[in-house]
Amino acid sequence: MTFKTTQLRDAITFALAVGSTALAGAAVAQEANAPATKEATTLDRIEVTGSRIRQVDLETAQPVLSITRADIEKQGFQSVADILQNISATGAPTISRAQPLLAGENVGGQFISMRNLGATRTLILVNGKRLGISTSGLQDISLIPTSAVERIEVLKDGASSIYGSDAIAGVVNIITRTNFEGASANAYFGQYSQGDGATTRADFVLGFTGDRGSLTAAVEYRKEDEVFARDREFGAYPQGPMHPDRGWTTVSQWGVLNLPTAAGGNRVLNSGGDWRLLSNYHAQNADTGGTAANTAGSTADKSNTNLQTHLRTPLESRSLFVNGVFDITDKVRFRSDMLYSSRDAERQVAGYPFQSGSAGPVPGGFKMSKDSYYNPVGTLWGPANGQTAQDINFWRRTWEVPRVDKSTSTTWRFSAGLDGSFDIGERSFDWDVGYLFNNNKVTQENYGNLNIERTKQAVGPSFLNANGVVQCGSAANPIPLTQCTPWNPYIPYGRVGDGGLTGNKALQDFLFQRLNSSGETKTNVYSANLSGSLFALPGGDFGFAVGYEHRKEEGRFIPDAQAVTGNSTTLAGGPTSGSYSVDEFFVELAIPVLADLPGAKELSFSVASRYSDYSTFGDTVNNKFGFKWKPIDSLLFRGTYADGFRAPTINDLYGGGSQTFASFTDPCDTVFGAAKGNPTIQAACGARGVPNPATFRQLQQGFVPSTTASPQTPVAFFSGSNANLIPETSKSKTLGVVWSPEFVEGLNVSLDWWKVKIEDTIVGDSPTQMLDDCYVRNDASRCTAFTRDPVLGYVNSLTFTSINAGYREAEGYDLELNYRLPTSIGNFNLNWQTTYTVGDEIKTDTNPNGKPIQLVGYSVNQSNLGTFRVRSNASLSWEKGPLSATWGARYYSSQKEACLSAALFPSECDNPTHRAPDTGGSVRALNKLGSNTFHDLEFRVATPWNATVAIGANNVFDHLGPTLYSAPSSSTAYSGQFDIGRFVYMKYQQRF
């Protein structure tokens, strides 16, 4: 059966509207449910995330959030990543599907950043064992099929003493289904109200159990379609719908002839064959010319790159998970699981903004040959203006061929082990030994970047041959047409013929080559653990756990040779390859001091320590202390103090580096830099390579003087690795209370204070900092990693590496409330999670006088993502007989960001004279943007044939967040964490 997706969307939207109106009436009309049957309890000891000691009590000294299978099935978010992203304690990952401009081996993956402290500082486990990592240390949770998940436990505390590196901000433990009996098939389809971004998911789970063991298998297919920025009002323009003419890039799909001002200024060719001054030629009125000035608020001769760029990148995945358990004896059990996952992802951005003067690995690029048949100087434009033939620079955005990256990731993960128990006297001990292997391969194909050498040939010497065809070379030395295709970069997009790109497949095939990169990482882990109790204390048994783990990480990522050599307009990068190993020993103690006494129903302490010996930097010891105190049965106080660390990754230590168009402020700039009005710094700049230091201006994209502080460099810099890095270290503290009042049955409330400070953070050295150290602080050692153009003085090459510098500190509170209320009209269940962040600041440089950046309550930028002061999620479920429904609300508090322009747009700047502490008291105009709440709704019905049918909508009221010019975690003027429209869906589950 086929159907139109827009009809499905409309039908579900109508059903939701009717259903939400009738919900209350239907609930009252139903007869009261029979009393709910309580699930059978078990006194088997289990291992809770954050501890290796098996125990009966699920309340631990550290805060742990549990997301059950039932929770997953009652919401419209269908990937593990989306489910976890809606936890109030998570922040924006540095790489997401809302950022198609990002590149590298991790593109297409999905990552989790607890406390907004970075995805590499959040450890992901599967059944208590590490998920594989990329060379950058990122763990891709898109590989985990949702159908295989039994529950997810989220430890909102540091745990390096238990799990080792990376467990600084928290730990996510994805626990898979086991002992499943029967079969279950699920189908899911949804799309946005605009008719795009369709998501299709289908899975099948099959399980067998017997007296000696079980086997569970889950297979899943998921496909999520793209959404283009042009198809959303907030994404259609670079600076949002209020300023549709701003933010267009100066390199357009209309070729520009670069001429010295004395020679008549830059010119653009219209379709009538006339050359217009660039400053007077309007792209929207190409045939007749125009008078619109080429200013910041004009679209003249510019490109709106959002027209060709993804807002939400597509992906397609296939996965298989198998879990097996077999009891060899009554005391020995074999466990094994296997994961296969294949993911295809894609990203598209606008055609490349080619500038011949900065193309290629050699500073200064190249020019169009004066002997090119298509060079207009001296032939078309020149004679009427007294110009003779000459080599000339040009600009051209290759609008005909958008840049597309396709990434395929294939993962094999296998774990096997034995576990069991034995008795010594009256005491029982648990043991396990295991092996884990994870292999991830990634291949990437890029199309849409220019081959620079071929581009140089295409605009090199050419002539009109005897057949009337333009051919490379000269009549005396022709180059065969099979080896070179001439290009006329001045022919605008859409105009066919005359050597232009439009419709010219031979030229496109010649200029654009497919680039292929590949990577592979391997993780091997051997482990052994022993736990039990040694003797009795007044509060219970003295418990312990000890263990050993050997882990080896290997990784490589090899870019295409064209990228390595810099012979492509894609950012150049060298190959990454390396490995390291670590041997670790840990011990954990559970010390129950008092129990069942007045004022001390329970008083216990926990201690853990882990020794890690790395083959790279050496060894480290990390400790953790915790306590639990129950003065009465219904009240628990808890707290922890923990060391943490994050070891440098393979990419940090052995990365080949890559080109990057960094944003920086040149201190020698006399408008925005420290040299403004400072003769001493101007003299220092003049002594170290800056011509005319009293009037020097930093150049930005387009090789024009900068119009703002910290503009983007017009030439690519190079960011590399550093083999001398040391680990990041952290201190984490929590203090909380859990209250389950006896006079309100079914209510459970917890409140936890937390604080994390990370020292020696691994960050990219800052070009701004390097230049400031050289010219402002007169540190000669910092002047050797960059050069300047001898004529114009701009920084034409700069290499910076990762360094250990500064710190990151965050502090806040987590509130969680659960309330179960059975009534005559149905059973209600309320879950409310709130994270309130008191402070979040980051300092990334080595300057002791530098001010930290304040992140909480601010939308800052892509590199230092701001933190919401409050994130809050509420979920209210209702069940009555075969009917059930869930309403959810996701709240994001207000944020402030730098005004677009306090002078030009004062209505968008409510605090133009704000003096920020992180800028030393200088003025930074700010605008406050209001809070945002997104509502979700789902209705379900259980059928007589053992199936469940559901319809629902995420963001049911089609709410959109505000325009954010800082573009946090996004490639548009919008937040990557916000919904991009109403998403309606239907689900069907059949149990056998």
Disulfide bonds with the S-S distance in Angstrom:
Cys472-Cys484 2.06
Cys668-Cys685 1.97
Cys774-Cys783 1.98
Cys899-Cys909 2.10
